[in-house]
Amino acid sequence: MNTITIRSASHNDMDKLLSFEQELINAERSFDPTLNKSGVKYYDIDKMMSSPDIELLVAELDGEVIGSGYARIDDAKPYFKYAQYGYLGFMYVDPKFRGRGIVHKIIEKLTEWTTSKEITELRLEVYQTNESAIKAYEKLGFINHYIQMRKEV
């Protein structure tokens, strides 16, 4: 078959999504020395699936869930020219399936969902040293817009 399908996540996907979350956290440890050594959890996946302001998608190949991503509608600061924006996150693809444009397909579907909600701005965060992710997002039209800086004291 070899057709990649992008669909809304369901509770049947929970085990895979929890696994993806931990894989994502483990991958980000090399970019972020501030992450705790254990007990890290980024997402409330149940809430994500039930919220009308979040679209949680999975990529599926031959019945196997191989990737994920979500869009969340957030209120913008009052000084922006838009009232709300779409925040993208939980972009993960099983390493065995990378390089097939899966994140591109997920973001296309999330863009369709956000524009159907009259959202005109998409935002995401990526570690400055995660060059492969940055290149992938740039191919989709994202630009480096803001750098957050930190200092441990």
C-alpha positions in Angstrom: 0.0 0.0 0.0 2.6 2.6 1.2 0.2 5.5 1.3 0.7 7.9 4.1 -2.6 9.0 5.6 -3.0 12.1 7.8 -6.0 11.9 10.2 -7.2 13.2 13.5 -5.8 11.3 16.5 -8.1 9.1 18.5 -7.9 7.5 21.9 -6.8 4.3 20.2 -3.5 6.2 19.3 -2.8 7.1 23.0 0.0 4.6 23.6 1.8 5.6 20.4 1.4 9.3 21.2 2.7 8.9 24.7 5.7 7.1 23.2 6.3 9.9 20.6 6.1 12.4 23.4 8.9 10.7 25.3 11.0 10.2 22.1 10.6 13.9 21.4 11.7 14.9 24.9 14.7 12.6 24.7 15.7 14.1 21.3 15.3 17.6 22.7 17.6 16.9 25.7 20.6 17.4 23.5 19.3 20.9 22.6 18.1 21.9 26.0 20.2 21.5 29.2 17.4 22.9 31.3 15.1 19.9 30.9 14.7 17.7 34.0 16.5 14.3 33.9 13.2 12.5 34.4 9.5 12.9 34.8 9.1 15.3 31.9 5.7 15.5 30.2 4.9 18.1 27.6 1.3 17.4 26.6 -2.1 16.6 28.1 -3.0 14.4 25.1 -6.6 13.7 26.4 -7.3 17.4 26.6 -5.8 17.9 23.2 -8.1 15.4 21.6 -11.2 16.9 23.2 -10.5 20.6 22.8 -12.3 22.5 20.0 -9.3 24.8 19.8 -6.7 22.0 19.1 -6.4 19.7 16.1 -4.1 16.7 16.9 -3.1 14.7 13.9 -1.3 11.5 13.3 0.4 10.2 10.2 -0.4 6.5 9.5 1.3 4.1 7.1 -0.2 0.7 6.5 -2.1 0.9 9.8 0.9 2.0 11.8 1.0 5.5 13.4 4.4 7.0 12.4 4.1 10.7 13.2 2.2 13.4 14.9 1.6 17.2 15.1 -1.0 19.6 16.4 -2.3 23.1 15.9 -3.7 25.1 18.8 -5.6 28.3 18.5 -4.1 30.9 20.9 -5.1 34.5 21.7 -2.5 36.9 20.5 -1.1 39.8 22.6 -3.2 42.9 22.1 -0.5 44.7 20.2 -0.5 42.2 17.3 -2.5 42.9 14.2 -4.3 39.6 14.5 -6.5 38.5 17.5 -5.5 34.8 17.4 -2.9 32.6 15.8 -2.2 29.0 15.3 0.6 27.5 17.4 2.1 24.3 15.9 3.8 21.6 18.0 4.3 17.9 18.8 6.0 17.5 15.4 7.4 14.0 15.5 8.1 11.3 12.9 9.4 7.9 13.8 13.1 7.9 12.7 12.5 4.9 10.3 10.1 7.1 8.3 11.9 10.4 8.2 12.7 12.0 4.9 9.4 11.2 3.3 7.8 14.7 3.7 5.5 13.5 6.6 5.9 16.7 8.6 5.1 18.7 5.4 1.9 16.7 5.0 0.9 17.2 8.7 1.6 20.9 8.5 -0.5 21.2 5.3 -3.5 19.6 7.0 -3.0 21.8 10.1 -2.8 24.8 7.9 -6.1 23.8 6.3 -7.7 23.4 9.7 -6.4 26.8 11.0 -7.4 28.7 7.9 -10.9 27.1 8.2 -11.0 28.8 11.6 -10.0 32.1 9.9 -6.5 32.1 11.4 -3.9 34.0 9.4 -0.8 33.5 11.4 1.1 30.3 12.3 3.8 30.1 14.9 6.1 27.3 16.1 9.2 27.0 18.3 12.4 25.2 17.3 15.7 25.0 19.0 18.3 27.3 17.4 20.7 24.4 17.0 18.2 22.0 15.5 19.3 22.7 11.9 17.4 19.8 10.3 14.1 21.0 11.8 14.8 24.6 10.9 15.5 23.6 7.2 12.3 21.6 7.1 10.2 24.5 8.4 11.9 27.0 6.1 11.0 24.8 3.1 7.4 25.2 4.3 7.7 29.0 4.3 8.4 29.6 8.0 11.0 32.3 8.8 13.2 32.9 11.8 11.4 35.7 13.5 12.4 35.8 17.2 15.2 34.5 19.3 14.6 33.8 23.0 17.7 34.1 25.1 18.5 32.7 28.5 21.2 32.9 31.1 21.7 30.6 34.1 22.6 32.5 37.3 
